[in-house]
Amino acid sequence: MAARDRGRLFVISGPSGAGKSSVVRELRQRRQFYFSVSATTRDPRPGEEHGVHYWFIAPHEFEKLIERRELLEWAEYNDRRYGTLRTPVLENLELGTDVLLEIEVQGARQIRESYPEAIMFFVVPPSIEDLEARLRLRADTPEDEIARRLLIARREIAEAKGVFDFVITNDDLERCIAEVDELMSAVE
């Protein structure tokens, strides 16, 4: 493998329930990279820790981050904001460290525009019906929220090919992880 001066920026996105977090969790075990913890205005779920799972930030503080241009990307999803802190990502890339972002589709579009060299993956379920079953299996999502997430997912899936380098169907988690891992190795 040729030496690189800069790290590579990898983005993994996909609809809620498609399995992107499971893919990222396994990739973090297999590969060396800086994983960017996203900031969010949503409340922590049971078991989530500030600075580990997300940076949980009050809405007015998130607004200040936007105003000061301290976010590499940010998006509103389901009436909550999510974003990536700019400084740690850019510092790691400059040091030659690969960086992995797990972000919403709106944020991925921003990354595509400002960092066209980013290598972008979109994880999709085999079908909308399968996605609905996965969301219901979680048993932590109210019915109206499931309906809203499915509506958003349909739109995101329809737009994915114009934004992402690779669209990976998660019909088998291990195969999906292996495919993303192989593509990460193949892209220089």
C-alpha positions in Angstrom: 0.0 0.0 0.0 1.3 3.4 -1.0 2.1 5.9 1.8 -0.3 8.8 2.1 0.3 12.2 3.7 -3.3 12.7 4.5 -5.9 10.4 6.0 -8.9 9.3 4.1 -12.4 10.5 5.0 -14.9 7.6 5.1 -18.7 8.3 5.5 -21.3 5.7 6.4 -24.9 6.6 6.2 -28.3 5.0 5.7 -31.8 5.1 6.9 -32.6 4.6 10.5 -32.7 0.9 11.2 -30.7 -0.2 8.1 -27.8 -1.4 10.3 -25.2 1.3 9.8 -24.3 1.5 13.5 -23.8 -2.3 13.5 -21.5 -2.0 10.5 -19.5 0.9 12.1 -19.2 -1.0 15.4 -17.6 -3.9 13.7 -15.4 -1.8 11.5 -14.0 -0.1 14.6 -12.9 -3.5 15.8 -11.2 -4.3 12.5 -9.6 -1.1 11.4 -7.5 1.8 12.8 -9.1 5.2 12.3 -10.5 8.1 14.2 -14.2 7.7 14.8 -15.9 11.1 15.0 -18.5 11.2 17.8 -21.4 13.3 16.6 -23.1 16.1 18.5 -26.9 16.0 18.9 -29.7 18.0 20.5 -31.6 14.8 21.3 -31.8 13.4 24.8 -29.6 10.4 25.6 -31.3 7.0 25.4 -30.8 4.5 28.3 -27.1 3.4 28.4 -25.8 6.2 26.2 -22.9 8.3 27.5 -22.0 11.9 26.8 -18.8 12.0 24.7 -18.9 8.2 23.9 -22.1 7.7 21.9 -22.8 11.4 21.2 -22.0 14.8 22.5 -25.4 15.7 23.9 -25.8 19.5 23.4 -28.6 21.9 24.3 -30.3 23.4 21.2 -29.0 26.9 21.9 -25.4 25.6 22.2 -25.8 23.7 18.9 -26.9 26.9 17.3 -23.7 28.6 18.5 -21.6 25.8 16.9 -23.4 26.5 13.6 -22.9 30.3 13.9 -19.1 29.8 14.7 -18.8 27.4 11.8 -17.4 24.7 14.2 -19.3 21.9 12.4 -18.1 20.1 9.4 -21.6 19.2 8.6 -25.0 19.3 10.4 -28.5 18.2 9.7 -31.9 18.2 11.2 -33.5 14.7 11.4 -36.8 14.0 13.1 -36.9 17.5 14.7 -33.4 17.0 16.3 -30.1 18.3 15.1 -27.0 16.2 14.5 -23.5 17.4 13.5 -19.8 16.6 13.2 -17.3 18.8 15.1 -14.8 20.2 12.5 -11.5 20.5 14.4 -10.9 16.9 15.4 -11.7 15.6 12.0 -9.5 18.0 10.1 -6.6 17.5 12.6 -6.7 13.7 12.2 -6.8 13.9 8.4 -3.8 16.2 8.5 -1.9 13.8 10.7 -2.5 11.0 8.1 -5.2 9.2 10.2 -8.2 7.9 8.4 -11.5 9.3 9.8 -14.9 7.6 9.9 -18.1 9.5 10.1 -21.5 7.8 10.8 -23.9 10.6 9.8 -27.4 11.4 8.5 -28.0 11.7 4.7 -28.4 15.5 4.9 -24.9 15.8 6.4 -23.5 13.3 3.9 -24.7 15.6 1.1 -22.7 18.5 2.7 -19.6 16.3 3.0 -20.0 15.3 -0.7 -20.0 19.0 -1.6 -17.2 20.2 0.6 -15.0 17.1 0.5 -15.5 15.4 -2.9 -12.6 13.0 -2.1 -14.6 11.5 0.8 -15.4 7.8 0.3 -19.1 7.4 0.9 -21.1 4.3 1.8 -24.9 4.1 2.0 -26.2 1.0 3.9 -29.8 0.0 2.9 -32.1 -2.7 4.0 -33.3 -5.4 1.5 -36.7 -3.7 1.4 -38.9 -1.1 3.2 -40.9 -4.0 4.7 -37.7 -5.4 6.2 -36.8 -1.9 7.5 -40.2 -1.6 9.1 -39.7 -5.0 10.8 -36.3 -4.0 12.1 -37.7 -0.7 13.6 -40.5 -2.6 15.2 -38.1 -5.2 16.7 -36.3 -2.5 18.5 -39.4 -2.0 20.6 -38.3 1.5 21.6 -40.0 3.5 18.8 -43.5 4.8 18.9 -45.8 4.0 16.0 -45.9 7.6 14.7 -42.1 7.7 14.8 -41.9 4.4 12.8 -44.2 5.9 10.1 -42.1 9.1 9.9 -38.8 7.1 9.7 -40.1 5.0 6.9 -41.2 8.1 5.0 -37.7 9.6 5.4 -36.1 6.3 4.5 -38.0 6.0 1.2 -36.8 9.5 0.2 -33.2 8.8 1.3 -33.0 5.5 -0.6 -34.3 7.2 -3.8 -31.6 9.9 -3.6 -28.7 7.7 -2.5 -27.2 6.9 -5.9 -26.6 10.5 -6.7 -24.7 11.2 -3.5 -22.8 8.0 -2.4 -20.0 6.1 -4.0 -21.2 2.7 -2.8 -24.8 1.5 -1.9 -24.5 -1.7 0.2 -27.5 -3.8 0.9 -27.6 -5.2 4.4 -29.4 -8.5 3.9 -26.7 -10.3 5.8 -24.8 -8.3 8.4 -21.5 -10.2 8.2 -21.5 -10.0 4.4 -22.3 -6.3 4.5 -19.5 -5.6 7.0 -17.0 -7.6 4.9 -18.0 -5.8 1.7 -17.5 -2.3 3.2 -14.2 -3.4 4.8 -13.0 -4.7 1.4 -14.0 -1.6 -0.4 -12.2 0.6 2.2 -9.0 -1.4 1.6 -9.4 -1.2 -2.2 -9.9 2.6 -2.4 -6.8 4.7 -2.3 
